[in-house]
Amino acid sequence: MLLALGAAQTYAYAFGLNNDREMQIITVSALPPEGRETLHLIKRGGPFPYPRDGVIFSNFEKRLPKHERGYYREFTVKTPGIRNRGARRIVCGQPVECYYSADHYRTFRRIVE
């Protein structure tokens, strides 16, 4: 479903050379273990543990770069000790553009390899 970032894309994303100039980044290795597992499932195309994983993320707050409706999909990052979905998410656009939010969409960091 999603492809790995190439070196040029990683450079561009890490240094804000796309539409998200103010966006902070996070490397895959810096994600919590549950975030790395969610990203692995996204790249593999599932199966996902929550029925709402993969639904459209509308970006109403405009915290991510602007794209047409349906561009972004959201996925749950499990939170240890929490029985519900918790607040952590990974939101991805196609072909490859993923963001991590630890605070239920208040802030995002672009995920880079």
RAGI-V401174 format. One record per residue. N is the residue number from 1. RES is the residue in three letters. SS is DSSP state (H for helix, E for strand, C for the rest). PSI is psi in whole degrees, -180 to 180 (* if undefined). NEAR is the number of other ideal C-beta (glycine too) atoms within 12 Angstrom. Layout:
N_RES_SS_PSI_NEAR ; N_RES_SS_PSI_NEAR
This chain:
1_MET_C_-57_21 ; 2_LEU_C_149_26 ; 3_LEU_C_159_16 ; 4_ALA_C_151_19 ; 5_LEU_C_139_27 ; 6_GLY_C_168_14 ; 7_ALA_H_-42_12 ; 8_ALA_H_-41_12 ; 9_GLN_H_-43_22 ; 10_THR_H_-45_22 ; 11_TYR_H_-48_16 ; 12_ALA_H_-44_22 ; 13_TYR_H_-43_31 ; 14_ALA_H_-30_24 ; 15_PHE_C_17_17 ; 16_GLY_C_35_17 ; 17_LEU_C_5_16 ; 18_ASN_C_-158_26 ; 19_ASN_C_-12_17 ; 20_ASP_C_55_29 ; 21_ARG_C_-35_15 ; 22_GLU_C_-4_15 ; 23_MET_C_129_28 ; 24_GLN_E_160_23 ; 25_ILE_E_162_29 ; 26_ILE_E_135_28 ; 27_THR_E_157_21 ; 28_VAL_H_-42_27 ; 29_SER_H_-22_13 ; 30_ALA_H_-11_19 ; 31_LEU_C_152_30 ; 32_PRO_C_156_21 ; 33_PRO_H_-37_17 ; 34_GLU_H_-33_26 ; 35_GLY_H_-41_34 ; 36_ARG_H_-39_24 ; 37_GLU_H_-43_23 ; 38_THR_H_-44_39 ; 39_LEU_H_-40_38 ; 40_HIS_H_-45_24 ; 41_LEU_H_-39_27 ; 42_ILE_H_-48_38 ; 43_LYS_H_-33_24 ; 44_ARG_H_-16_14 ; 45_GLY_C_19_16 ; 46_GLY_C_-169_18 ; 47_PRO_C_151_13 ; 48_PHE_C_145_26 ; 49_PRO_C_-17_18 ; 50_TYR_C_138_23 ; 51_PRO_C_-28_12 ; 52_ARG_C_-4_16 ; 53_ASP_C_130_26 ; 54_GLY_C_0_28 ; 55_VAL_E_161_19 ; 56_ILE_E_133_21 ; 57_PHE_E_118_33 ; 58_SER_C_-14_20 ; 59_ASN_C_39_26 ; 60_PHE_C_-36_12 ; 61_GLU_C_-7_16 ; 62_LYS_C_40_15 ; 63_ARG_C_-12_26 ; 64_LEU_C_161_34 ; 65_PRO_C_144_23 ; 66_LYS_C_132_17 ; 67_HIS_C_168_22 ; 68_GLU_C_155_12 ; 69_ARG_C_137_13 ; 70_GLY_C_-8_14 ; 71_TYR_C_-43_20 ; 72_TYR_E_144_33 ; 73_ARG_E_146_33 ; 74_GLU_E_149_33 ; 75_PHE_E_141_42 ; 76_THR_E_136_34 ; 77_VAL_C_115_39 ; 78_LYS_C_144_27 ; 79_THR_C_118_22 ; 80_PRO_C_137_13 ; 81_GLY_C_-2_8 ; 82_ILE_C_131_13 ; 83_ARG_C_-25_9 ; 84_ASN_C_-168_13 ; 85_ARG_C_-19_23 ; 86_GLY_C_-165_23 ; 87_ALA_C_-10_18 ; 88_ARG_C_135_35 ; 89_ARG_E_155_42 ; 90_ILE_E_130_43 ; 91_VAL_E_129_41 ; 92_CYS_E_145_37 ; 93_GLY_E_172_32 ; 94_GLN_C_146_19 ; 95_PRO_C_-39_15 ; 96_VAL_C_116_25 ; 97_GLU_E_99_33 ; 98_CYS_E_146_47 ; 99_TYR_E_145_39 ; 100_TYR_E_135_39 ; 101_SER_E_123_36 ; 102_ALA_C_-5_24 ; 103_ASP_C_41_16 ; 104_HIS_C_56_22 ; 105_TYR_C_5_24 ; 106_ARG_C_-39_13 ; 107_THR_C_152_22 ; 108_PHE_C_150_35 ; 109_ARG_E_133_31 ; 110_ARG_E_132_41 ; 111_ILE_E_127_41 ; 112_VAL_E_149_33 ; 113_GLU_C_*_26
